[in-house]
Amino acid sequence: MATGASQLFYPNQPIPLFNLERENSYFLVKLHDTQAFFQTNWLGKAGLLTLSSSVTSSLKQNSPTQSLHKISTIQKNTPCRLGIGTNLTDWLPASPANSLRIDIKYTVFQEQPIRNFITHMEQADLVAKLSLRPDWAVALKVSNVVGKLLSYLVQEGSQHEIFSLTIDLNVADLKTGYYVAIGSHSDEVWTPPKFLQIDDNGRLIDKTAESSLSCLSYAVIQVLGIKRLQEQMFRDEPWWDLLQTVKDDILDSDIPNAEQRQKLLGKWRFALEQVKRLTRNRSEYLLPEIREIIAAYQDEVDQKLLPQVTKESFGLDEELPADIQEILEVKTEGELRQLANNYRAAVKNSKYLLEQYQLSGD
């Protein structure tokens, strides 16, 4: 018999579609499935259940993002499946030094005059679906609203926290797939982790007795991974806008003579130097990906600017200009093309994975 919440564990489950590569992939944490169970005489009739979370990333240690995911009616002695399936983070780089702390709370409130207020919220679909994005300003502003709302609920109605879970995820040890925590607010028999599994449909099941989970609260989080982001995820970044603008200007230009060609090459090299400066300390993106994007664009620019006779004589072992070598960390034309091809293949694979994941907001 036990109360509280278990440690997070990794149950038997189907093989994930993608395995994380440290310093060379991205991950996202999703609240996949939740259940609340409440057994007490404190609640005489139906009450209100809230599911809230707070997420703190090592990228922004002093800026937790609060979310109110669900407000639902709950009956005592009846398991309440909340059917959440919402993202707790955006795509974050799988850097071993990074970490996340996720706090999840299920709280029950007695029926009070706030009922009408809650009804209006449900009708307006005022559910905060916040992500840990590079642009934190909007997320934190809305998160502050969520914090005030939760404080209001506590003041206005008698409340009882029935499930509270703190999850510390160190990226160095993180795996893609499902993680589970179970618990109860009163003495219950907890199913040992070895008897719990995730089936092919992503459902948490008990291999010993199908009904034993009905008296427990639980949370299932899912960690997803991709190799590379889609380009539209960079559209608000100054470095990407600069790179795209200069590249498009070059590809749309007429090249009447060698002087014009050299002028455009100079413009491109200057843009690359600025991109290098702008991305030097950007920890929310993978630097290998930025180099790959530059390599793919460099390939397009070369096809436009290099004279045909140069293209034909420029072998794969030919060394690149020194400044390009420094920026891309490759030496030869062959390595440049391989880097660009690797990026295109990784983006194609990531697009396939995103279609399989069917994430909200993508």
N, C-alpha and C positions, 0 to 999 in steps of 0.2 A: 504494500500500500504506500502511496506517495502523493505529495502535493507539489505545486510549483510547475516548473518546466524542465524538461530534459536538456541535456547537451545536444547540440546540432550533430546529426549523424548522416552518413551517406549510405542509403539502403541499396539492396540489390535492385537493379534497374536495367533497361535496355542500354546498349552502347550508344553514347552521344554521337551526334553527327560530326562534331568537331572537337578536337583536343587543343587546349590552349598551348601556345608557344610563348614562353617568357620573352619579353622585349620585342615580340614579333607578331602580336595579335591583340585583339580587343575582347573584352567581356562585358556582359550586361547581366544584372541581377533582377529577376522577376519574381513577384509574389504570385506563385502558381495556384495554390489551393489553400483554403482555410476552413476550419470548423470550430465552432464555439459550443461548449456544453456548460450549463448552469444548473446546479442542484442545491436549492436552499429554501428555507421558509421565508427568507427576507423578501423575496419577490412573490407577492400574492397573486399577481396576474401578469399579463404580458408587459414586458418592458422594452426598452430600446437598447440595442447593442451597437457600439461604435468600434470600428477597426481603424486604428491610426498607426502611423509609423514615423520614425525619425531616422534619417540617414546622414552620417558624417563620413566624409572621405578624407584621407590623408592629403589629398590635393587642396582641400579647403577645410582645415581642421577646426576652425572657429565658426563655421557656417553650416550648422545642421539644417537639413531640409525636412520640414514636417509635412505630412500628408494625412488627410482624412479620407480614407478609401471607401468606407461603407457605413451607412446608418440603416439598421434593419430592426424589425420586431423580433423579439425572442421570447419563447415560452420556457419556463423552468422544466427540467427533466427531459427536454427535447433537443437533440442536436441541431444546430443551425449551420447549414452549409452556406457560406457566403459567396462562393463563386466569383472570386476577385479577378485573377489573371491580369495584373497591372504591373508595369515596369517600376522598379524602385530606383533604378539608375539609368542613365544613358550609357552609350558605349564608352568604356574607359580602357586605357592602355594596360595590358597585362605586364606591368613592370613589377618585379619582385619586391621593390621597396614600398609599393602602395598597399593600403589597407582600407577596409570599410568597417564601420560599426553601424549595425542596423538594430533599432529598438522597435518591437512590435507589441502593441497592447490591444487586448479585447476588454472593453469596459461596458458594464450593464448599468443603465439608469432606470430608476422607477418612473412610472408615468407621472408627469407633472404638467404644468401649464406650457412647458416648452413643446408639447406635442404639436400644436399648430405651427410653431416655428419650424420644427423638423419636417412637417408635411410640406411646407413651402420649399424647403431645401430640396427634398426629394423630387418634387415636381420640376424644379429648376435644374435638376441634375448637377447640383453644386458639389461635385466630388473633385477634390484636388488630385490631379494626376501629374505629379512633379517629377522631374528628372535631375540628376546631377549633370548639368551641362557646363560647357566652358563659360557660357554667359549666365552668371548666377544672379544677376540683378533681379530679373522677373521672378525667378523661382523663389528667391529669398523674400521678396515682397509678398508673394502669395502665401508662402510658408508662414509669415508673420500673421496673416489673416487666419490661417488654420490654427495657429497657436492660441490666438485670442478666442476663437470659436470653442476650442476644447476647454479653455478656462471658463468660458461662459456656461458650458454644459455642466461642468463640475459644480459651479456655484448654484445653478438653478435646480438641480435634481439630485436626490440621494443616489450615490453611485458605488459600484463595487467592481474592482479590477479582477477579472476571472482568469486572465492569461497574460503574462508579461514575459517577453523573450528578448534577450540581448544577444546579438550575433556578432562576433568578431571574425571577419574574413581577412586573412592574410593572403595576398595575391601569390606569394611564393609557394603556398601550399594548395592553392585553389584548383579545383577540377570543374570541368563542365558537367552538367547533369543536375540531378535533384538532391536537395538536402532537406531533412525533416527534423522537426522538434515536436514532441508531444507533451501534454501536461494536464493538470486538473487543479481546481481550487479546493477540492475536498479529497479525502483519502480514496484513491481508486487504484486498481491493479493496472499498471502500465505494461503494455505489450513490449517485450524485449526487442531491441532494434533488429536482431537477427531474424525475427519472424515478420518484419514489415518489408514490403517491397513496393516499387512503382511498376505498374503493369504497362503494356504496350500503348495504352490510351492515356498514360500520364496520371492514373489514379493511384492513390495510396490504399493498399489493401493489407489485411492481416492474414497471414497464412495459417494461423492457429484456430481462430474463431472469428467468423465474419462480423459478429455483433459487438466485439469487445471495444472497437474504436468508437462506438456510439456514445460512450460515457466519458470521452476525452475531448479536450481541445487540442488542435494541432495547427501547425503552419508548414507548408511545403514551399520552399523557394527553389527557383531554377536558375542555374548559371548557364548562359549561352555564350558562344564564342564565334568570332569571325576573324578572318585573316586581315582584311582591309575594309575601310569605310567606303561608302559610296561618295562620289565627288560632290553631290549636293550637300553633304554634311559639312563641307568646308566653305560653303558659299558666303557665309558672313565673316570669313577670315580675311583680314587685309592682305596677307601674303598670297593667298589663293587668288583673290581678285586681281592683284597686281600681275601675277604670273599669267592668269587667263587673258587679261586685257592685252598685255604685250604680245603674247603668242598669237592671239586673234588678229591683232594689227599687222603682224608679220605675215601671217598666212593670207590675209586679204590684200596685201600690198603688191603692186607691180614692181618688178626688179629690172629697171632699164639698163643698169650698168654696174660695174664693180664698186664704184663709189657709194651708190645707194645700198648695195649689199653690205659693205663694211659698216655703214651707218646703222643699219638694222641689227647687224651682229653686235655692235657696240651697245645698242639699246637693250638687247637681250641679255648680254653679260652683266650690264648694270642692274637689270631686274633680278637676275640670279643672286647677285651680291646682297641686294635688299631683302630678298626672300630668306637668305641664309641668316641675316641679322634678325629678322622678325621672328624666326622660328627657333632661334638658338635655345631659348629657355622655356619653350612651350611644352610643359609636361603632360598636357592632356591629349597630345597626339604622339604617334610613333615617328621618330626621326627617320627610320628606314623607309616608312611610307612616303614621307615628304621627298626623300631622295628619289624614290621610284617614280613619283609623279613628275618631278623635274626631268628625270631620264626619259619618260614617255613623251613629254613635251619637247625635250631637246631633239629627240628623234624626228619629230614632225618639223621642227624649225630647220634642222639640217637638210631635210628633204626639200624644203622650200629655198633655202639660201645658198646651198653649195652648188656650184656649176655642175652640169651633167658630167663633164670630163673628170671633175674631182670626185664625184660620187663613184664613178666606175673604177677609179684608181685607188680609192680610199679603202684599203683592206681591213679585215677584222682585227688584225694585229697592229694596225696603225695607232700610235699614241694620240690621245686627246690633248687639247691645250691644257696647260698647267692649272689654270683657274677652274676649268671644268672638272679636272681630276680631283682637285681639292674639295669642291662642293659635293660631287657625287660619290667620291671615294672609289672610283674605278679608273683604270689607266687606259684601256684600249677601246676602240670602236666596238669590238665584239662584246666586251663586258658591258658597255653601255646598252647595246641592243638586248642583251640577255636580261639586264635589269629592267628594261622597259617591258619586255615580253613576260617576265615574271610578275610584274605589276598587273598587266592586263589579265593574266590567268587568275591571279589572286582575287581581283575585283569580280571576275566572272563567277568564281566559286562562292564568293561572299554574297553576291546577288542571289544565287541559288539557295544558300542557307537562309537568307532573310525571307525568301518566299516560303520556305519550309517552317520557319519560326512563326510567321503570321503575327508579328508584334503590333500592338495598338500604337498608332502614331507614326508608323513607318510609311 
